[in-house]
Amino acid sequence: MMRICATVMLAFCFKAMSAQTVPTQPELPTFYYQIFLEEPIDTVKQIYYQQDSTAVKYQLSPDKKAIYLLDYDGERTIKIEYVKAGTPADMTKPHCHVHALEHL
């Protein structure tokens, strides 16, 4: 009888312990870059590396005065095609004009 009680108790404790979740470490903030604009723009059409035309993921800030680069490698010149006041335009920004931003 004592052996059955001990076995049941151990099974219950094991089940209770396995049901508990271990808290995970919070994720480190993702590292992004940003470009400050002199004036707000309407929209961004595309952003890519000037050297090889590889697309760069981006997000226009809510006030439309900055562009967040979501997968920029931190070293290359980028080309930005955008629309301002209904007119298409473009600009080139070397890496020294792209600023680190810890998270969005």
N, CA, C and O atoms as CSV, one atom per row, in Angstrom:
chain,resi,resn,atom,element,x,y,z
A,1,MET,N,N,0.823,-1.192,0.000
A,1,MET,CA,C,0.000,0.000,0.000
A,1,MET,C,C,0.871,1.262,0.000
A,1,MET,O,O,0.620,2.207,-0.748
A,2,MET,N,N,1.889,1.255,0.847
A,2,MET,CA,C,2.783,2.399,0.953
A,2,MET,C,C,3.503,2.637,-0.370
A,2,MET,O,O,3.725,3.780,-0.768
A,3,ARG,N,N,3.862,1.560,-1.041
A,3,ARG,CA,C,4.563,1.643,-2.302
A,3,ARG,C,C,3.673,2.273,-3.381
A,3,ARG,O,O,4.154,3.068,-4.189
A,4,ILE,N,N,2.401,1.930,-3.398
A,4,ILE,CA,C,1.451,2.491,-4.378
A,4,ILE,C,C,1.264,3.975,-4.124
A,4,ILE,O,O,1.241,4.767,-5.067
A,5,CYS,N,N,1.129,4.362,-2.864
A,5,CYS,CA,C,0.974,5.788,-2.525
A,5,CYS,C,C,2.203,6.589,-2.951
A,5,CYS,O,O,2.074,7.693,-3.481
A,6,ALA,N,N,3.385,6.039,-2.720
A,6,ALA,CA,C,4.617,6.729,-3.095
A,6,ALA,C,C,4.715,6.868,-4.613
A,6,ALA,O,O,5.138,7.908,-5.117
A,7,THR,N,N,4.330,5.830,-5.335
A,7,THR,CA,C,4.371,5.860,-6.793
A,7,THR,C,C,3.390,6.893,-7.336
A,7,THR,O,O,3.726,7.660,-8.238
A,8,VAL,N,N,2.176,6.911,-6.786
A,8,VAL,CA,C,1.159,7.882,-7.214
A,8,VAL,C,C,1.631,9.299,-6.904
A,8,VAL,O,O,1.483,10.207,-7.721
A,9,MET,N,N,2.197,9.473,-5.723
A,9,MET,CA,C,2.674,10.808,-5.323
A,9,MET,C,C,3.804,11.279,-6.238
A,9,MET,O,O,3.820,12.440,-6.647
A,10,LEU,N,N,4.745,10.395,-6.561
A,10,LEU,CA,C,5.833,10.747,-7.470
A,10,LEU,C,C,5.300,11.087,-8.858
A,10,LEU,O,O,5.762,12.045,-9.477
A,11,ALA,N,N,4.348,10.326,-9.347
A,11,ALA,CA,C,3.753,10.592,-10.660
A,11,ALA,C,C,3.060,11.949,-10.660
A,11,ALA,O,O,3.186,12.715,-11.615
A,12,PHE,N,N,2.331,12.245,-9.590
A,12,PHE,CA,C,1.653,13.530,-9.487
A,12,PHE,C,C,2.654,14.686,-9.463
A,12,PHE,O,O,2.462,15.687,-10.152
A,13,CYS,N,N,3.723,14.552,-8.671
A,13,CYS,CA,C,4.747,15.614,-8.593
A,13,CYS,C,C,5.443,15.810,-9.937
A,13,CYS,O,O,5.691,16.942,-10.352
A,14,PHE,N,N,5.756,14.709,-10.616
A,14,PHE,CA,C,6.412,14.813,-11.917
A,14,PHE,C,C,5.521,15.542,-12.918
A,14,PHE,O,O,5.984,16.398,-13.671
A,15,LYS,N,N,4.230,15.189,-12.915
A,15,LYS,CA,C,3.292,15.835,-13.837
A,15,LYS,C,C,3.154,17.323,-13.516
A,15,LYS,O,O,3.130,18.146,-14.432
A,16,ALA,N,N,3.065,17.680,-12.251
A,16,ALA,CA,C,2.941,19.080,-11.849
A,16,ALA,C,C,4.182,19.877,-12.226
A,16,ALA,O,O,4.079,21.023,-12.663
A,17,MET,N,N,5.350,19.275,-12.059
A,17,MET,CA,C,6.589,19.978,-12.393
A,17,MET,C,C,6.741,20.150,-13.902
A,17,MET,O,O,7.227,21.187,-14.355
A,18,SER,N,N,6.339,19.164,-14.678
A,18,SER,CA,C,6.479,19.270,-16.131
A,18,SER,C,C,5.480,20.262,-16.719
A,18,SER,O,O,5.701,20.773,-17.817
A,19,ALA,N,N,4.393,20.542,-16.016
A,19,ALA,CA,C,3.385,21.481,-16.512
A,19,ALA,C,C,3.834,22.932,-16.330
A,19,ALA,O,O,3.325,23.829,-17.002
A,20,GLN,N,N,4.777,23.160,-15.430
A,20,GLN,CA,C,5.246,24.522,-15.208
A,20,GLN,C,C,6.119,24.962,-16.382
A,20,GLN,O,O,6.922,24.191,-16.906
A,21,THR,N,N,5.941,26.209,-16.776
A,21,THR,CA,C,6.772,26.727,-17.863
A,21,THR,C,C,7.916,27.525,-17.284
A,21,THR,O,O,7.770,28.218,-16.278
A,22,VAL,N,N,9.021,27.418,-17.916
A,22,VAL,CA,C,10.199,28.171,-17.506
A,22,VAL,C,C,10.151,29.517,-18.215
A,22,VAL,O,O,10.042,29.557,-19.441
A,23,PRO,N,N,10.230,30.619,-17.477
A,23,PRO,CA,C,10.189,31.921,-18.158
A,23,PRO,C,C,11.386,32.077,-19.088
A,23,PRO,O,O,12.511,31.719,-18.741
A,24,THR,N,N,11.125,32.611,-20.260
A,24,THR,CA,C,12.198,32.804,-21.232
A,24,THR,C,C,12.791,34.194,-21.086
A,24,THR,O,O,12.151,35.114,-20.577
A,25,GLN,N,N,14.008,34.320,-21.538
A,25,GLN,CA,C,14.675,35.621,-21.542
A,25,GLN,C,C,13.971,36.530,-22.540
A,25,GLN,O,O,13.596,36.064,-23.616
A,26,PRO,N,N,13.777,37.803,-22.228
A,26,PRO,CA,C,13.195,38.699,-23.230
A,26,PRO,C,C,14.141,38.835,-24.411
A,26,PRO,O,O,15.361,38.800,-24.255
A,27,GLU,N,N,13.561,38.991,-25.593
A,27,GLU,CA,C,14.378,39.137,-26.791
A,27,GLU,C,C,15.141,40.447,-26.755
A,27,GLU,O,O,14.632,41.470,-26.297
A,28,LEU,N,N,16.350,40.398,-27.237
A,28,LEU,CA,C,17.133,41.626,-27.360
A,28,LEU,C,C,16.501,42.489,-28.438
A,28,LEU,O,O,15.958,41.951,-29.403
A,29,PRO,N,N,16.552,43.802,-28.309
A,29,PRO,CA,C,15.954,44.645,-29.339
A,29,PRO,C,C,16.646,44.442,-30.678
A,29,PRO,O,O,17.866,44.298,-30.753
A,30,THR,N,N,15.850,44.434,-31.717
A,30,THR,CA,C,16.386,44.323,-33.066
A,30,THR,C,C,17.084,45.625,-33.413
A,30,THR,O,O,16.623,46.701,-33.032
A,31,PHE,N,N,18.176,45.535,-34.123
A,31,PHE,CA,C,18.958,46.712,-34.464
A,31,PHE,C,C,18.559,47.211,-35.851
A,31,PHE,O,O,18.616,46.460,-36.825
A,32,TYR,N,N,18.166,48.445,-35.934
A,32,TYR,CA,C,17.761,49.057,-37.188
A,32,TYR,C,C,18.630,50.275,-37.477
A,32,TYR,O,O,19.430,50.704,-36.645
A,33,TYR,N,N,18.453,50.817,-38.668
A,33,TYR,CA,C,19.111,52.058,-39.051
A,33,TYR,C,C,18.039,53.020,-39.545
A,33,TYR,O,O,16.932,52.606,-39.888
A,34,GLN,N,N,18.376,54.306,-39.578
A,34,GLN,CA,C,17.419,55.281,-40.071
A,34,GLN,C,C,18.117,56.365,-40.870
A,34,GLN,O,O,19.308,56.633,-40.711
A,35,ILE,N,N,17.326,56.971,-41.729
A,35,ILE,CA,C,17.783,58.105,-42.524
A,35,ILE,C,C,16.860,59.262,-42.194
A,35,ILE,O,O,15.639,59.135,-42.290
A,36,PHE,N,N,17.429,60.371,-41.809
A,36,PHE,CA,C,16.635,61.572,-41.560
A,36,PHE,C,C,16.425,62.311,-42.870
A,36,PHE,O,O,17.350,62.432,-43.674
A,37,LEU,N,N,15.207,62.809,-43.091
A,37,LEU,CA,C,14.881,63.547,-44.306
A,37,LEU,C,C,14.760,65.026,-43.972
A,37,LEU,O,O,14.309,65.386,-42.884
A,38,GLU,N,N,15.160,65.878,-44.899
A,38,GLU,CA,C,15.076,67.325,-44.670
A,38,GLU,C,C,13.629,67.792,-44.583
A,38,GLU,O,O,13.301,68.673,-43.789
A,39,GLU,N,N,12.769,67.199,-45.401
A,39,GLU,CA,C,11.350,67.531,-45.413
A,39,GLU,C,C,10.551,66.238,-45.528
A,39,GLU,O,O,11.068,65.242,-46.034
A,40,PRO,N,N,9.309,66.235,-45.071
A,40,PRO,CA,C,8.489,65.028,-45.217
A,40,PRO,C,C,8.296,64.653,-46.684
A,40,PRO,O,O,8.268,65.516,-47.561
A,41,ILE,N,N,8.165,63.357,-46.932
A,41,ILE,CA,C,7.875,62.869,-48.278
A,41,ILE,C,C,6.514,62.173,-48.253
A,41,ILE,O,O,6.000,61.837,-47.186
A,42,ASP,N,N,5.935,61.960,-49.440
A,42,ASP,CA,C,4.624,61.305,-49.506
A,42,ASP,C,C,4.756,59.800,-49.270
A,42,ASP,O,O,4.143,59.251,-48.355
A,43,THR,N,N,5.551,59.151,-50.093
A,43,THR,CA,C,5.736,57.699,-50.004
A,43,THR,C,C,7.128,57.320,-50.495
A,43,THR,O,O,7.800,58.088,-51.184
A,44,VAL,N,N,7.534,56.119,-50.122
A,44,VAL,CA,C,8.772,55.544,-50.637
A,44,VAL,C,C,8.362,54.491,-51.665
A,44,VAL,O,O,7.529,53.631,-51.379
A,45,LYS,N,N,8.941,54.557,-52.844
A,45,LYS,CA,C,8.651,53.552,-53.873
A,45,LYS,C,C,9.516,52.316,-53.677
A,45,LYS,O,O,9.016,51.191,-53.669
A,46,GLN,N,N,10.820,52.535,-53.518
A,46,GLN,CA,C,11.730,51.423,-53.237
A,46,GLN,C,C,13.060,51.937,-52.727
A,46,GLN,O,O,13.434,53.087,-52.958
A,47,ILE,N,N,13.769,51.060,-52.025
A,47,ILE,CA,C,15.112,51.347,-51.532
A,47,ILE,C,C,15.972,50.138,-51.864
A,47,ILE,O,O,15.565,48.994,-51.663
A,48,TYR,N,N,17.169,50.408,-52.376
A,48,TYR,CA,C,18.063,49.315,-52.742
A,48,TYR,C,C,19.507,49.781,-52.637
A,48,TYR,O,O,19.799,50.977,-52.618
A,49,TYR,N,N,20.418,48.781,-52.570
A,49,TYR,CA,C,21.837,49.094,-52.547
A,49,TYR,C,C,22.261,49.569,-53.934
A,49,TYR,O,O,21.929,48.945,-54.942
A,50,GLN,N,N,22.984,50.660,-53.971
A,50,GLN,CA,C,23.406,51.232,-55.249
A,50,GLN,C,C,24.335,50.271,-56.008
A,50,GLN,O,O,24.272,50.194,-57.235
A,51,GLN,N,N,25.171,49.560,-55.305
A,51,GLN,CA,C,26.178,48.715,-55.935
A,51,GLN,C,C,25.585,47.543,-56.717
A,51,GLN,O,O,26.075,47.221,-57.799
A,52,ASP,N,N,24.547,46.905,-56.193
A,52,ASP,CA,C,24.034,45.699,-56.845
A,52,ASP,C,C,22.512,45.628,-56.968
A,52,ASP,O,O,21.980,44.596,-57.376
A,53,SER,N,N,21.809,46.694,-56.628
A,53,SER,CA,C,20.346,46.798,-56.738
A,53,SER,C,C,19.581,45.811,-55.861
A,53,SER,O,O,18.410,45.537,-56.128
A,54,THR,N,N,20.208,45.277,-54.833
A,54,THR,CA,C,19.506,44.413,-53.885
A,54,THR,C,C,18.556,45.272,-53.052
A,54,THR,O,O,18.952,46.308,-52.518
A,55,ALA,N,N,17.300,44.832,-52.947
A,55,ALA,CA,C,16.291,45.586,-52.205
A,55,ALA,C,C,16.609,45.612,-50.714
A,55,ALA,O,O,17.150,44.653,-50.164
A,56,VAL,N,N,16.263,46.727,-50.068
A,56,VAL,CA,C,16.403,46.895,-48.629
A,56,VAL,C,C,15.000,47.088,-48.070
A,56,VAL,O,O,14.236,47.910,-48.577
A,57,LYS,N,N,14.656,46.335,-47.028
A,57,LYS,CA,C,13.346,46.496,-46.397
A,57,LYS,C,C,13.346,47.795,-45.608
A,57,LYS,O,O,14.358,48.177,-45.021
A,58,TYR,N,N,12.208,48.466,-45.598
A,58,TYR,CA,C,12.137,49.780,-44.958
A,58,TYR,C,C,10.756,50.028,-44.384
A,58,TYR,O,O,9.808,49.282,-44.632
A,59,GLN,N,N,10.671,51.096,-43.613
A,59,GLN,CA,C,9.396,51.576,-43.082
A,59,GLN,C,C,9.505,53.089,-42.981
A,59,GLN,O,O,10.481,53.599,-42.431
A,60,LEU,N,N,8.545,53.800,-43.489
A,60,LEU,CA,C,8.507,55.261,-43.398
A,60,LEU,C,C,7.964,55.626,-42.022
A,60,LEU,O,O,6.975,55.050,-41.571
A,61,SER,N,N,8.601,56.572,-41.362
A,61,SER,CA,C,8.154,56.969,-40.025
A,61,SER,C,C,6.759,57.602,-40.105
A,61,SER,O,O,6.374,58.099,-41.164
A,62,PRO,N,N,6.006,57.593,-39.017
A,62,PRO,CA,C,4.655,58.170,-39.031
A,62,PRO,C,C,4.620,59.641,-39.452
A,62,PRO,O,O,3.664,60.075,-40.095
A,63,ASP,N,N,5.656,60.412,-39.093
A,63,ASP,CA,C,5.675,61.826,-39.488
A,63,ASP,C,C,6.278,62.037,-40.883
A,63,ASP,O,O,6.346,63.162,-41.377
A,64,LYS,N,N,6.712,60.934,-41.506
A,64,LYS,CA,C,7.269,60.927,-42.865
A,64,LYS,C,C,8.544,61.764,-43.010
A,64,LYS,O,O,8.869,62.244,-44.096
A,65,LYS,N,N,9.268,61.931,-41.875
A,65,LYS,CA,C,10.517,62.685,-41.882
A,65,LYS,C,C,11.744,61.792,-41.691
A,65,LYS,O,O,12.869,62.283,-41.594
A,66,ALA,N,N,11.518,60.485,-41.640
A,66,ALA,CA,C,12.625,59.532,-41.490
A,66,ALA,C,C,12.218,58.218,-42.147
A,66,ALA,O,O,11.035,57.900,-42.271
A,67,ILE,N,N,13.224,57.472,-42.560
A,67,ILE,CA,C,13.012,56.149,-43.120
A,67,ILE,C,C,13.795,55.171,-42.262
A,67,ILE,O,O,14.994,55.353,-42.048
A,68,TYR,N,N,13.125,54.130,-41.769
A,68,TYR,CA,C,13.779,53.086,-40.997
A,68,TYR,C,C,14.190,51.975,-41.951
A,68,TYR,O,O,13.372,51.491,-42.735
A,69,LEU,N,N,15.442,51.574,-41.889
A,69,LEU,CA,C,15.953,50.482,-42.717
A,69,LEU,C,C,15.979,49.230,-41.857
A,69,LEU,O,O,16.686,49.173,-40.851
A,70,LEU,N,N,15.208,48.230,-42.256
A,70,LEU,CA,C,14.994,47.066,-41.412
A,70,LEU,C,C,16.014,45.953,-41.608
A,70,LEU,O,O,16.161,45.094,-40.738
A,71,ASP,N,N,16.723,45.951,-42.734
A,71,ASP,CA,C,17.730,44.910,-42.952
A,71,ASP,C,C,18.993,45.461,-43.612
A,71,ASP,O,O,19.640,44.771,-44.400
A,72,TYR,N,N,19.333,46.686,-43.291
A,72,TYR,CA,C,20.519,47.345,-43.837
A,72,TYR,C,C,21.778,46.722,-43.254
A,72,TYR,O,O,21.825,46.436,-42.058
A,73,ASP,N,N,22.808,46.505,-44.084
A,73,ASP,CA,C,24.034,45.866,-43.593
A,73,ASP,C,C,25.005,46.832,-42.914
A,73,ASP,O,O,26.015,46.399,-42.359
A,74,GLY,N,N,24.714,48.126,-42.950
A,74,GLY,CA,C,25.516,49.094,-42.225
A,74,GLY,C,C,26.741,49.617,-42.937
A,74,GLY,O,O,27.481,50.417,-42.363
A,75,GLU,N,N,26.984,49.196,-44.168
A,75,GLU,CA,C,28.225,49.593,-44.832
A,75,GLU,C,C,28.066,50.146,-46.243
A,75,GLU,O,O,29.007,50.756,-46.750
A,76,ARG,N,N,26.952,49.969,-46.885
A,76,ARG,CA,C,26.868,50.307,-48.300
A,76,ARG,C,C,25.992,51.523,-48.572
A,76,ARG,O,O,25.161,51.909,-47.750
A,77,THR,N,N,26.195,52.116,-49.739
A,77,THR,CA,C,25.407,53.251,-50.205
A,77,THR,C,C,24.054,52.744,-50.679
A,77,THR,O,O,23.960,51.711,-51.342
A,78,ILE,N,N,23.003,53.491,-50.327
A,78,ILE,CA,C,21.670,53.085,-50.764
A,78,ILE,C,C,21.054,54.142,-51.670
A,78,ILE,O,O,21.393,55.324,-51.607
A,79,LYS,N,N,20.151,53.683,-52.502
A,79,LYS,CA,C,19.407,54.553,-53.416
A,79,LYS,C,C,17.954,54.491,-52.975
A,79,LYS,O,O,17.423,53.406,-52.738
A,80,ILE,N,N,17.310,55.641,-52.865
A,80,ILE,CA,C,15.925,55.730,-52.418
A,80,ILE,C,C,15.108,56.383,-53.519
A,80,ILE,O,O,15.413,57.493,-53.956
A,81,GLU,N,N,14.076,55.694,-53.964
A,81,GLU,CA,C,13.130,56.261,-54.912
A,81,GLU,C,C,11.866,56.571,-54.126
A,81,GLU,O,O,11.335,55.709,-53.426
A,82,TYR,N,N,11.383,57.809,-54.245
A,82,TYR,CA,C,10.252,58.245,-53.428
A,82,TYR,C,C,9.379,59.222,-54.203
A,82,TYR,O,O,9.709,59.625,-55.319
A,83,VAL,N,N,8.265,59.593,-53.592
A,83,VAL,CA,C,7.353,60.582,-54.163
A,83,VAL,C,C,7.195,61.700,-53.142
A,83,VAL,O,O,6.923,61.458,-51.966
A,84,LYS,N,N,7.373,62.937,-53.622
A,84,LYS,CA,C,7.217,64.109,-52.757
A,84,LYS,C,C,6.362,65.121,-53.501
A,84,LYS,O,O,6.677,65.491,-54.632
A,85,ALA,N,N,5.294,65.565,-52.880
A,85,ALA,CA,C,4.356,66.519,-53.491
A,85,ALA,C,C,3.862,66.012,-54.846
A,85,ALA,O,O,3.677,66.785,-55.785
A,86,GLY,N,N,3.652,64.697,-54.924
A,86,GLY,CA,C,3.136,64.095,-56.149
A,86,GLY,C,C,4.157,63.880,-57.255
A,86,GLY,O,O,3.814,63.370,-58.322
A,87,THR,N,N,5.402,64.259,-57.015
A,87,THR,CA,C,6.440,64.146,-58.035
A,87,THR,C,C,7.449,63.064,-57.663
A,87,THR,O,O,7.983,63.089,-56.554
A,88,PRO,N,N,7.728,62.106,-58.566
A,88,PRO,CA,C,8.756,61.094,-58.284
A,88,PRO,C,C,10.138,61.735,-58.191
A,88,PRO,O,O,10.451,62.673,-58.925
A,89,ALA,N,N,10.947,61.226,-57.294
A,89,ALA,CA,C,12.311,61.725,-57.109
A,89,ALA,C,C,13.165,60.587,-56.556
A,89,ALA,O,O,12.653,59.524,-56.205
A,90,ASP,N,N,14.451,60.823,-56.484
A,90,ASP,CA,C,15.336,59.836,-55.868
A,90,ASP,C,C,16.486,60.541,-55.177
A,90,ASP,O,O,16.774,61.710,-55.437
A,91,MET,N,N,17.131,59.804,-54.295
A,91,MET,CA,C,18.312,60.314,-53.588
A,91,MET,C,C,19.228,59.141,-53.301
A,91,MET,O,O,18.793,57.992,-53.223
A,92,THR,N,N,20.500,59.453,-53.148
A,92,THR,CA,C,21.499,58.462,-52.793
A,92,THR,C,C,22.076,58.854,-51.440
A,92,THR,O,O,22.398,60.019,-51.210
A,93,LYS,N,N,22.207,57.874,-50.541
A,93,LYS,CA,C,22.757,58.134,-49.210
A,93,LYS,C,C,23.910,57.166,-48.935
A,93,LYS,O,O,23.713,55.951,-48.911
A,94,PRO,N,N,25.117,57.711,-48.728
A,94,PRO,CA,C,26.231,56.839,-48.339
A,94,PRO,C,C,26.037,56.379,-46.894
A,94,PRO,O,O,25.230,56.946,-46.158
A,95,HIS,N,N,26.775,55.360,-46.499
A,95,HIS,CA,C,26.581,54.793,-45.161
A,95,HIS,C,C,26.816,55.799,-44.034
A,95,HIS,O,O,26.289,55.609,-42.939
A,96,CYS,N,N,27.578,56.846,-44.262
A,96,CYS,CA,C,27.817,57.826,-43.220
A,96,CYS,C,C,26.579,58.695,-42.933
A,96,CYS,O,O,26.552,59.411,-41.932
A,97,HIS,N,N,25.569,58.641,-43.791
A,97,HIS,CA,C,24.307,59.369,-43.574
A,97,HIS,C,C,23.201,58.464,-43.054
A,97,HIS,O,O,22.052,58.884,-42.922
A,98,VAL,N,N,23.553,57.232,-42.765
A,98,VAL,CA,C,22.592,56.275,-42.216
A,98,VAL,C,C,22.957,56.101,-40.746
A,98,VAL,O,O,24.090,55.752,-40.414
A,99,HIS,N,N,21.986,56.345,-39.871
A,99,HIS,CA,C,22.253,56.396,-38.437
A,99,HIS,C,C,21.663,55.180,-37.718
A,99,HIS,O,O,20.579,54.709,-38.062
A,100,ALA,N,N,22.379,54.690,-36.734
A,100,ALA,CA,C,21.930,53.550,-35.962
A,100,ALA,C,C,20.724,53.925,-35.108
A,100,ALA,O,O,20.648,55.016,-34.542
A,101,LEU,N,N,19.801,52.999,-35.035
A,101,LEU,CA,C,18.598,53.156,-34.211
A,101,LEU,C,C,18.391,51.824,-33.536
A,101,LEU,O,O,18.277,50.801,-34.212
A,102,GLU,N,N,18.339,51.810,-32.186
A,102,GLU,CA,C,18.333,50.537,-31.490
A,102,GLU,C,C,17.068,49.717,-31.730
A,102,GLU,O,O,17.166,48.511,-31.954
A,103,HIS,N,N,15.913,50.314,-31.692
A,103,HIS,CA,C,14.673,49.582,-31.954
A,103,HIS,C,C,13.572,50.541,-32.347
A,103,HIS,O,O,13.681,51.752,-32.154
A,104,LEU,N,N,12.522,49.989,-32.895
A,104,LEU,CA,C,11.363,50.811,-33.278
A,104,LEU,C,C,10.336,50.802,-32.187
A,104,LEU,O,O,9.289,51.435,-32.320
